[in-house]
Amino acid sequence: MFQQAVAIKSHEMHSKRKVFEKQPLFIKAGLYYLNEYLEQRKLDIEQRLDFANELKDKGNSLFQQGKFGNASHEYEKSLSIFLYIENKNPNWKNEGILDDDLTYKDDNFDQRIVDLRIKLLLNLAICYIKEKQFKDAIAACDYVLNVQDNAKAYYRRAKVLVFCKAQARLDDINAEESDYKLAIQDLEKALSIDDDEAIRKDLTKAKLELKKMMRSSIEISQNVMKNIEKTSPKPQEIQPTEKQSEQVEDDSSSEEDEYEYSEDWKKYSFNTLSYEPSFEEDTSIQIPEEINELGKFIESRGVQILHLYETQGKNEEAEKHRQFLAQLMSTKMKIERISRSNFTKPIVNEKAAQFGIDLSDSSVQEEFKQLFLQNMKDLRKWLKEQNWKMRKSKIIKKVDKLAQKEKEVKLEEETGTNSKYDWLVLGICAFILLVSLYYYIFD
């Protein structure tokens, strides 16, 4: 019943802004940053370009530090100096976004603006890929390619299609095969523009992968997490050259599958995977650094264990762990939404109404805000106490030690004498993750 009520409420909230909701994140940002840069948009073109480039440079700096979510915010801000959305309702932040109130503005009157926009969108494509926002990454590349044939845009769109096809193309029943074909087309176009060795190698690999795919039927669930296996010592999927794929644009310019958890997992309340936000998301709010670190921790920790299972030939355990990682990454994305909550803009209030809570009440909103801030404070304290780098290093060493032990006593694999130790390592890792997730999630 509650889920039906949520669906009805969500439909009602979105029905009056269908056009806006279909826009990619970098276009929506033009509304969220509308009032922040009103004065800058009144400047002459030279001053506007200087200001936009300052924001881009700040984004480049954050990118080099591995802060991809925060870097994307700076790129979106820079983009909004010339590409933004006006709202004729001055009180839209309190009353909501309506399509009828919006005017999409594109101050595209100089080639220098076009050049800057292309750099920003290419950088955003990388950041969105890093943050698992695959549809927005494709949209950024599409936007560039609508302006010009660009090798980097073709290359990065191919990267999404190859590594992240399941998430990016869930609406296509033949997503897996068709995305490889589209990726090959993009790589061929990129190669025709820029005869780059990295593109050539990836094109060859993509064609080989497509041949394998056409010989056997592989479930989408087996490929959900292939995008994070780029950190594995022996990746199975196409690997873009780091220099080609992760170079940000600057003026120098070189280039839910359900799975049955054990009782031990269930007691940690994984019902947060079905979390529905109670407040609107504000993309102008920067993602806390702790969430970025959590994502890195999940990827490094999860891939190490996944690789361990694969090297041991434990395919069933590897597949279950792959699905588990997909669930964790999904949860991490939901945590990001919580961190961007605008506590003055409730979305779902049926559940609160059952308990006599009015989410539109400013005092209630303030209580939610303070609760979240306290949770953040507690999490930061906990992270400091855990010493992330030391903790991460110890666990990786333990996994490596286990892998070595498995090689030395290979015959014992059939007897299952090491299985308890495998699950012990996984349990330790999961406990750390679940403790961190606990502080972020509240109903």
N, C-alpha and C positions, 0 to 999 in steps of 0.2 A: 504493500500500500504506500509506504513512504517513498519507494523508488518511483512509483507512478506519479505521486505528488511532485516529486523533484522534477520528473520529466515534463510534466505540465507547466510547472513554474519556469523551468529553463526555456521551454518553447515560447512561453509568453514574453520572457525577458529578451529573447533574441529575435522575435518576429518583427520588431520595429527597427532592427539594425542589421538586416540580412546582408546588405551590400558591404557594410563595414566589417562584419565578421568574416567575410570571404577574403578580405585583404591580407596579404602577408604581414608578418610582424613589423618589418621595416617601414611599411606604409602606415600601419596603425600608430607607430611611434610618432608620426608627424602630427597626430592629434594630442598625444600625451605631452609632447614638448612644445605645444602651440604657444602657451602663455610664457613659458620660460625664456623664449628667444624672440619676443615681439620686437624689442628695440633693435636687435641685431638685423632683423629682416628689413628694417627701415634704412640701413646703411647703404652706401653705394657698393657697387659690385666688388671693387678692390678690397674694401674693408670686410665685406661678407665672406669673400674667398679666404682672406687671412684668418678670420675667426673659425671658419669651417675646417681649414687646414690644421689649426691648433688642436681642435677636437680630434681630428684624424690622427695626429701625431701622438696624442695622449692615448688613443686606442691602440696604436702600434706598440707603445711602451707596455701597456697592460697585456697585450697579446704575447710579447716576448717573455713576460713573467708567468705565462700559462694561465692568466685570468681571462679566459675566453668569454665568459658571460659578461663581465664588466667591460671588456674591450668592445663587445658588440653594442653595448649601450652608448659608448662614445661615438662609434661609427654611425649609429642611428641618430644621435644628436646632430652630428655633422651633416648627415643627409637631410635632416629636417630644416636646415637653414634655407634650402631651396625647394624642398619637396615636403609639403605639409598639408594639414587639413584644418580648415576654418570651421568653427561651430557658431552659428548665429544665436544659440542659447548660451548666454554668459554663465548660467548656473548649471551647466551640463554635468559637472562633476558630482553634483548632489541629485539632480533629477534624471540623469541617465543619458545615454547616447542614442540619438534617433537619426536614421538615414536622411530624413527630410531636413534636418538642421545642418547637414554637412556639405561643405564645398571643398573639393580636392584641388589644391593649388600646385602648379608645377612651374617654378620660375626658371625655365630652361631657355635662356635667351643668349647664352654665350658658350662657345666651344670649351672654355676652361671649366665651366660648370659641368658639362658633359663628361670631360676627362676625369674630374674629381669624383663625380658620381660613379663612374665605372670602377675606379679604385676602391671606393667605399663598399660597393656591392660585392666585389670580388673578395674583399676582406671579410665582409659579413657572411659570405658563403662558407668560408673556412670556419668562422666562429660558430655558425649554426650547426655545421657538421660535428664540431667538437662537443657541442651541447646537445646533440641528438635531435635537433630541430630540422629534420630532413626536408620536409615540405617547404619550409622557409628558405632553406639552402637552394633548393631547386628553383624557387621563385626568384631569388636574387640572381642566379645564373640566367634564367629566362629573361629577366629585365635587361641585363647586359646584352644578351644576344638579340634582343629586339632593336637594339641601337646599332650594334656592329658585330661582325664575326670576330670572336675573341677566343684565342687558343686556351687561355686560362679558364674562361667560363665553360667552354666545352669540356675541358679536362676535369674541372671540379664537379660539374654536373654528372659526368661519367663516374666519378668517385662515389657520389651518393647512390647512383643506380646500381653500382657493383657491390658496394659494401653494405648498403642500408636498404636494399630493395624491398624487404618485407614490410618495414615500417612506412616507407615512402609510397608504396603502391598496393596497399591492402585492398583497394577497390577493384583490382584487376585480378581475375582468377588465374591468369597466366603470367602473373607479375614476374616470377623468377626468370623465365626464359625471355620474355619480352624486354625486361629491363636490361639484360645482358646484350640483347640486340641493339637497343637504344644506346647503351654505353659504347658499344663498338662503333656505331655511327658517329657518336660524339668524338671518340678518340681518333677516328679517321679524319674528321673535319679539323680537329686540333692539330693533327700531324701535317695536314695540308697547309696550315698557316705557319706552324712552327715545327721544323724538323728536329724535334727534341728526342734524345735517346730514351729518356724516362717514359715519354708518351709511347714511343715505338715498342718498348718492352711490355708496357701494360696492355697495349693493343694485342700483342701476341698472346699474352697470358689470358686476356679476356676471351679471345677466340678459342683457346684450348678449353677454358672453363665451359664455354657454351657447348662445345662438342661433347664434353662429359655430361652436361645437363640434358642434352637431347638423347643420350643413351640410357639414362636412368631417371626415375621419378624421385625427386628429393623433396620432402615435406618442407614447407616454409618455416615451420618451427625449428628445424635443424639449422636454419640460417639466420635466425633472429639476432644472435649475438656475434655473428661473424665480423661485424664492424669494429668490435673492441679487441679482436684477436690480433690486431696490428702490433700490440705490445707483447705478444707471445714470442718466445725464442724461435719457434718454427711455425710461422703463420701459414695457413692453408689457402688463404684468399689472395687476391691481387694486392700487391703492396706498392703504392705510389712512392716515388722517390721523395724523401723529406724535403729536399731543396725545392722541388717543383710544387709539392702540394701544400706546404705550410708557410710559404713566403708571403708576408703581408705586403700590400701595395704602398710604396712610398715614392718620393720624387726621383729616387735613383732607379727604380723599377727594372731589375733583372727578374728575371722572374723570381590476445592474452590467453597464451595457452595456460589453462588451469593444470596444476599438477598436485597430487596428493602429498602434502607435507607430513612428516612424522609428527607424533604427539609432542615431541620436544619443541618442534618449530611452532606448532599451533598454540602452545601456551604463551608465546610471545605476541599474540594478537596481530596476526598479519592481515586482519580485516581492513587495515589502513589502505590496502591496495584498491579498495572500492571507494576511496575518499571522494566526496563531492564538495567543491569549494562553497563556502558560505558568503564570501565576499568577492567582489570583482578584482581581477588582476590588473595591476598597474605596472607596465613594463619599464617605467621610469625609475622604479625602485631597484637599486642594485642588488644582485644576488650576494648574500653573505659569503665571505671567503671560506667559511667552514663547509658550506655545501659543495663548493668547488673541490675542496680537499676530500670530502666524502666520496665524490664521484671518482677522483683519482684512486682513492683507496679501494673502492669496489672493483675498478677495472684491474689494477695491479694485482690485488689479492685474488679476485675471482679468476683471472686468466691463468695465474700460476697454478691454481688447483685444477682448473680445466685441462691445462696442458699435462699436468701430472697424471690425471685419469687417462688421457689419450695415449700417453707414452706407455702406460701399463696395459693398454688394450681393454680397459674397462669402459666399453662404449655405452652401456646402459647408464652407468653412473655419470659419465661425461654428459650425456644428453639431458639427464635430470638436472645436473648442475648448470648446464647452459640455459635451461628454462628458468631455473632459479635466479640466475644472473639477470635474465630479461625482466623478471618480476622486480628485482632490486633496482634496476635502472629506471623502471617505470615509477617505482616509489620515490626515487630520488627526484624525478621530474615533478612529481606531485608536491614534494617538499619545497621545490623552487616556487611553485605556484603559491604555497602558503606564505613564503617569505616575501612575495610581491603583493600580498593582500592589501586592498584599500579598505580599511575597517569602517569607512564612512559610506561604503556602497555595498549593502547586503544583496546577495543573489537568492539564496535559498533560506527561507525563514520558517517553513512548515514545522520542522523538527523543534526549533526553538519555541514556536507558538504552543506546542504541546506542553511545554513546561512553563508557559507564561512569560517567556523572554521575548522582548521586542528588540530585534537587531537594529531597528531604525532609531532607537533611543540613543542619543549621544553619550549618555553615561555608560550604557551597556557597551557601546563601541569602544569607549575609552578603557573599560575593563578588559575587553578582548585584546586591545593593543598592549596594555600593560602585562597581561598574561603572556603574550607572545614575546615581549621584550625580556621578561624574566626567564622564559624558557631559553631564549638565545643566550642570556647571561650565564645560565647554568651550563649550557652546552659548551660555551667558550671556556669556562672554568674546567669542565671535564676534559676537553681536548688538551688544554695546557697541562693538566695533571698526567695525561696519558703519554705525553711526549711522542707525537705522531711519527716523526722520522725514526726514532729508536724502535718504537713498536713495530712499525712497518718492516724495518730491516731485520728484526729478530724473526718475524713470521716468515719472511721470504727465505731466510737461512734455514729455518726449520723445514720448509717445503723442499728446498734443495737437498737437505740432508736425508729427507724421506725418499726422494727420488734415487739418491745414491744407494741407500739401503735396499730399495726395491731391486736395483740391478744386481746387487751382491747376493741376494737371496731370492732370485727369480723363481726358483722351483716352488717357493712357499706361496706364490700368488694363487695357485690352484686350490690350496687348502684354506685360503681366506684368513691366514693368521695375521695379515697386516691390515685387514679391513677396518678393525677397530681403531687402529692408529690413524688411518685415513680420515675417518669420521671425527676423531678427536681434533685433528688439525682444522677440519671444516667447521666443527662446533666452536672452536676458539675464535676463528675468523667471524663466524656468523654472530657470536655473542657480542663482539665489539661493534659490528655493524648495527645490530638491533638496539643496543644501548644508545648509540648515536641517533638512530631513527626515532627512538622513543621521545626524545626531547623536542623533536620537531612536530610531532603529529598530535593533534588534539581534536576532539569532536565538537 
